[in-house]
Amino acid sequence: MKKKIAFALLSGLLFCLTSCASTYGLTQAKVKKALKEGTWGSPKNSALLFSSDFAYNDFLQQNPKFGYKFYPTTCRSESVPLLLVEVVTGSVSFIEPLPIGAELKLFSKTETKGRCITTTYYGIAGVDVVLDKPGLFYYAPDDPERKNELTALKILYNYFKGSNSEWESVIANRIEELKDAKK
């Protein structure tokens, strides 16, 4: 009887310590393939927009110089089950690196609260972001103090890890920079 109770407690503890992930968009393999083939720009001539908000769906690039095109986000949310609830420990959403001067409009965002799923379409009027300098671009209107940037970068790094690309080192350097700033 004691063995069964100990086993049940241990199983419950292990369940609570395991993490889960929700993803959609590009896989890590597809990101690495795009980097290897050179279809994505480098940190010297393009910007990689990322956010800690998992809810972003699509951005519309609307600078006529680059053509009008929708860019779906790649998203990953990591969580840990705690009793009967999953607690989100971090998330990231990003789009492929775009050329400097790209003008982006957030087109849609989907939020889930309990069993209610709400998708908001913002349309195409206006510009939310102008990618005006190369490198990483943290887009977080709801995080002005950038509290979630480090967590988002750590998850983003997993997509680029092992690619031996310039993006991999830029992301790793920014992670170290933020860690040093916290000390």
C-alpha positions in Angstrom: 0.0 0.0 0.0 2.8 2.4 0.9 4.5 1.7 -2.5 1.3 2.6 -4.3 0.9 5.9 -2.5 4.6 6.7 -3.0 4.3 5.8 -6.7 1.1 8.0 -7.1 2.8 11.0 -5.3 5.9 10.6 -7.4 3.9 10.3 -10.6 1.9 13.4 -9.7 5.1 15.3 -8.9 6.7 14.3 -12.2 3.5 15.4 -14.0 3.7 18.8 -12.4 7.3 19.2 -13.3 7.0 18.4 -17.0 6.5 21.2 -19.4 4.3 21.5 -22.4 4.6 23.6 -25.5 2.1 24.9 -28.1 3.5 25.8 -31.4 2.3 26.9 -34.9 4.0 28.3 -37.9 7.5 27.3 -39.0 9.3 24.4 -37.5 12.9 24.7 -36.2 14.0 22.6 -39.2 12.3 25.0 -41.7 14.0 28.0 -40.0 17.4 26.3 -40.2 16.8 25.4 -43.9 15.8 29.0 -44.8 19.0 30.2 -43.0 21.2 27.6 -44.8 19.7 28.3 -48.2 20.2 32.1 -47.6 16.5 32.9 -48.3 16.4 35.0 -45.2 18.3 38.3 -44.8 21.2 38.7 -42.3 21.3 40.9 -39.2 23.4 43.3 -41.3 20.7 44.1 -43.8 17.4 43.0 -42.2 15.4 43.0 -39.0 13.8 40.1 -37.2 10.6 41.2 -35.4 9.8 39.1 -32.4 7.4 39.5 -29.4 6.6 37.8 -26.2 2.9 37.9 -27.2 1.7 34.5 -28.4 -1.5 35.9 -29.7 -0.2 37.7 -32.8 -1.3 35.9 -36.1 -0.4 38.0 -39.1 1.4 41.1 -40.1 1.0 43.0 -43.4 4.1 44.5 -45.0 2.9 47.6 -46.7 5.9 49.5 -47.9 5.3 49.7 -51.7 9.0 49.4 -52.3 8.9 45.7 -51.0 5.4 44.9 -52.1 2.3 44.1 -50.1 2.5 40.8 -48.4 1.1 39.0 -45.3 3.6 37.4 -43.0 2.2 34.8 -40.6 3.9 34.6 -37.2 5.6 31.5 -35.9 4.6 31.1 -32.3 5.6 28.9 -29.4 4.2 29.0 -25.9 5.7 27.0 -23.1 3.8 26.0 -19.9 4.0 23.9 -16.9 0.9 22.0 -15.6 0.2 22.9 -12.0 -2.6 20.7 -10.5 -5.4 21.1 -12.9 -4.2 24.4 -14.5 -1.4 25.1 -17.0 0.8 28.0 -16.1 2.4 29.7 -19.1 6.2 30.2 -18.4 7.0 32.0 -21.6 6.1 32.6 -25.2 7.5 34.0 -28.4 6.1 35.0 -31.8 8.2 36.1 -34.7 8.2 36.6 -38.5 11.0 36.0 -40.9 13.7 38.7 -41.1 12.5 41.5 -43.4 14.5 44.3 -45.2 15.2 47.6 -43.5 12.4 50.0 -44.3 9.6 47.4 -44.1 6.4 48.9 -42.7 4.3 46.4 -40.8 0.7 46.5 -39.7 -0.6 44.0 -37.1 -3.5 42.4 -39.1 -4.9 39.9 -36.6 -4.6 38.7 -33.0 -6.2 35.7 -31.4 -6.6 35.6 -27.6 -7.9 32.7 -25.5 -9.4 33.2 -22.1 -10.8 30.0 -20.6 -13.1 28.5 -23.3 -13.6 31.8 -25.1 -11.5 32.5 -28.2 -11.5 36.0 -29.7 -9.8 37.0 -32.9 -9.5 40.7 -33.6 -8.9 41.9 -37.2 -7.2 45.3 -37.3 -7.4 45.8 -41.0 -4.8 47.4 -43.2 -5.0 51.1 -42.3 -1.9 52.6 -40.7 1.5 51.3 -39.8 2.4 49.8 -36.4 6.1 49.2 -36.9 8.8 50.5 -39.2 11.9 48.3 -39.3 14.4 51.1 -39.4 17.6 49.4 -38.2 19.1 46.0 -38.7 19.1 43.2 -36.1 16.5 42.2 -33.5 13.3 44.2 -33.1 11.3 43.5 -29.9 7.6 44.4 -30.6 5.8 44.6 -27.3 3.1 47.4 -27.0 1.8 45.6 -23.8 5.4 45.3 -22.3 6.9 48.8 -22.3 9.4 47.8 -19.6 10.5 44.8 -21.7 10.1 42.4 -18.8 9.4 39.5 -21.1 12.1 40.1 -23.7 14.7 37.7 -22.1 12.2 34.8 -21.8 11.0 35.4 -25.4 14.6 35.5 -26.7 15.5 32.2 -24.9 12.6 30.5 -26.7 13.4 32.2 -30.0 17.0 31.0 -29.7 15.9 27.4 -29.9 14.7 28.0 -33.5 18.2 29.2 -34.5 20.4 27.1 -32.3 22.9 24.9 -34.2 22.3 26.8 -37.5 25.7 28.5 -37.3 24.0 31.6 -38.7 24.6 35.2 -37.8 21.2 35.3 -36.3 22.1 32.6 -33.8 25.0 34.7 -32.5 23.0 38.0 -32.5 20.3 36.3 -30.4 22.8 34.7 -28.0 24.6 38.0 -27.6 21.4 39.8 -26.7 20.5 37.1 -24.2 23.9 37.6 -22.5 23.4 41.4 -22.6 20.1 41.1 -20.8 21.4 38.6 -18.3 24.3 40.9 -17.5 21.9 43.9 -17.1 19.9 42.0 -14.4 23.0 41.4 -12.3 
